[in-house]
Amino acid sequence: MARKKRRKLSQMLEEFSLKATQATGTSTAFILALAVIVVWGLSGPFFQFSDTWQLVINTGTTIVTFLMVFLIQRTQNKDALAIHLKLNEIVAALEGASNRLIDVEDLTEEEIKTLHKHYQRLVEMAKKDLQLTQSHSIEEAEARHNIKHGRHKHKDK
């Protein structure tokens, strides 16, 4: 029973977040925010530009900013996950693509740096090859490079 309530609450929050994200990313939302600031600015002389008058806009913008940070982060997390899944599908589907790149975002920073070094090697090998677009994976590139290197006399830099 408690699990169903949590699931329902989670679904409600998901729907609210989606609608809020869609609403705040519109021109209408921008114009509304701009209108609030213009009205606040024009009301300054009426309130004699008091500390309370300034506090109203500061408090309002702080609250909106605080909430928007979480909303934006949620949207970015969801978008990033969707992009990662799409890229994983492409890597998994492409013949010759290195499967070590599937879920690369879950690797440690050190593991990502190691992969980066491997791909830097691939670029260096590709610069020496006659046809730059033939290599796909690191292993395939090394094998092709070694075969080509045996056939052609490359001058190493």
C-alpha positions in Angstrom: 0.0 0.0 0.0 2.8 2.5 0.9 4.6 1.5 -2.3 1.6 2.4 -4.4 1.3 5.8 -2.7 5.0 6.5 -3.3 4.6 5.4 -6.9 1.6 7.6 -7.4 3.3 10.6 -5.7 6.3 10.0 -7.9 4.1 10.0 -11.0 2.4 13.2 -9.9 5.7 14.9 -9.3 7.0 13.7 -12.7 3.9 15.1 -14.4 4.2 18.4 -12.5 7.9 18.7 -13.4 7.2 18.0 -17.1 4.5 20.6 -17.2 6.5 23.1 -15.3 9.5 22.5 -17.5 7.4 23.0 -20.6 5.7 26.1 -19.3 8.9 27.9 -18.1 10.7 27.3 -21.3 8.3 29.4 -23.4 8.3 32.9 -24.7 5.2 33.6 -22.6 7.0 32.7 -19.4 9.8 35.0 -20.3 7.4 37.9 -21.1 5.6 37.3 -17.8 8.9 37.4 -15.9 9.9 40.5 -17.7 6.5 42.1 -17.0 6.9 41.4 -13.3 10.2 43.1 -13.2 8.9 46.1 -15.2 5.9 46.4 -12.8 8.2 46.1 -9.8 10.6 48.8 -11.3 7.7 51.2 -12.0 6.3 50.7 -8.5 9.6 51.9 -7.0 8.6 55.6 -6.7 5.3 54.7 -5.1 7.2 52.7 -2.4 10.0 55.3 -2.3 12.5 52.7 -3.3 12.4 51.3 0.2 14.2 48.4 1.6 11.0 46.4 1.7 10.4 47.2 -2.0 13.9 45.8 -2.8 13.4 42.8 -0.5 10.2 41.8 -2.4 12.1 41.4 -5.7 15.1 39.8 -4.1 13.0 37.2 -2.2 10.9 36.4 -5.2 13.8 36.0 -7.6 15.7 33.9 -5.0 12.8 31.5 -4.5 12.2 31.1 -8.3 15.9 30.6 -8.9 16.2 28.0 -6.2 13.2 26.0 -7.5 14.4 26.4 -11.2 17.8 25.0 -10.4 16.2 21.7 -9.4 13.8 21.7 -12.3 16.6 22.4 -14.8 18.9 19.7 -13.2 16.1 17.1 -13.4 15.5 18.0 -17.1 19.2 17.8 -17.9 19.5 14.4 -16.1 16.6 13.0 -18.0 17.9 14.4 -21.3 21.4 13.2 -20.7 20.2 9.7 -19.9 18.1 9.6 -23.1 21.1 10.7 -25.2 23.3 8.2 -23.5 20.8 5.4 -24.3 20.6 6.5 -27.9 24.3 6.6 -28.3 24.7 3.2 -26.6 22.2 1.8 -29.2 24.2 3.3 -32.0 27.5 2.0 -30.7 26.0 -1.4 -30.1 24.5 -1.6 -33.6 27.5 -0.4 -35.6 29.7 -3.1 -36.8 33.3 -2.3 -36.0 32.4 0.2 -33.2 34.1 -0.3 -29.9 31.7 -1.8 -27.4 33.9 -0.4 -24.6 32.1 2.9 -25.2 28.7 1.6 -24.2 27.9 3.2 -20.8 31.2 5.1 -20.9 29.5 7.7 -18.7 29.6 5.3 -15.8 33.4 4.9 -15.9 35.6 6.6 -13.5 37.4 9.7 -14.5 40.7 7.8 -14.7 39.1 5.1 -17.0 37.8 7.9 -19.3 41.3 9.5 -19.4 42.7 6.1 -20.4 40.1 5.7 -23.2 40.9 9.3 -24.3 44.6 8.3 -24.6 43.7 5.3 -26.7 41.6 7.5 -29.1 44.5 10.0 -29.3 46.6 7.1 -30.5 43.9 6.3 -33.0 44.1 9.9 -34.3 47.8 9.7 -34.6 47.6 6.5 -36.5 44.9 7.8 -38.8 47.1 10.9 -39.6 49.7 8.5 -40.9 47.2 6.4 -43.0 46.4 7.2 -46.6 42.6 6.8 -46.0 41.7 8.5 -42.8 38.1 7.2 -42.6 38.7 3.5 -42.5 39.4 2.9 -38.8 36.5 2.2 -36.4 37.7 0.6 -33.1 41.0 1.0 -31.4 41.8 -2.7 -32.0 40.7 -2.6 -35.6 42.6 0.6 -36.2 45.8 -0.9 -34.7 45.4 -4.0 -36.8 44.8 -2.0 -40.0 47.6 0.4 -39.2 50.0 -2.5 -38.7 48.9 -4.1 -42.0 49.2 -0.8 -43.9 52.5 0.0 -42.2 53.9 -3.2 -43.5 52.7 -2.4 -47.1 53.6 1.2 -47.2 56.7 2.9 -46.0 55.5 5.6 -43.6 57.9 8.2 -42.3 57.3 8.6 -38.5 57.4 12.1 -37.2 
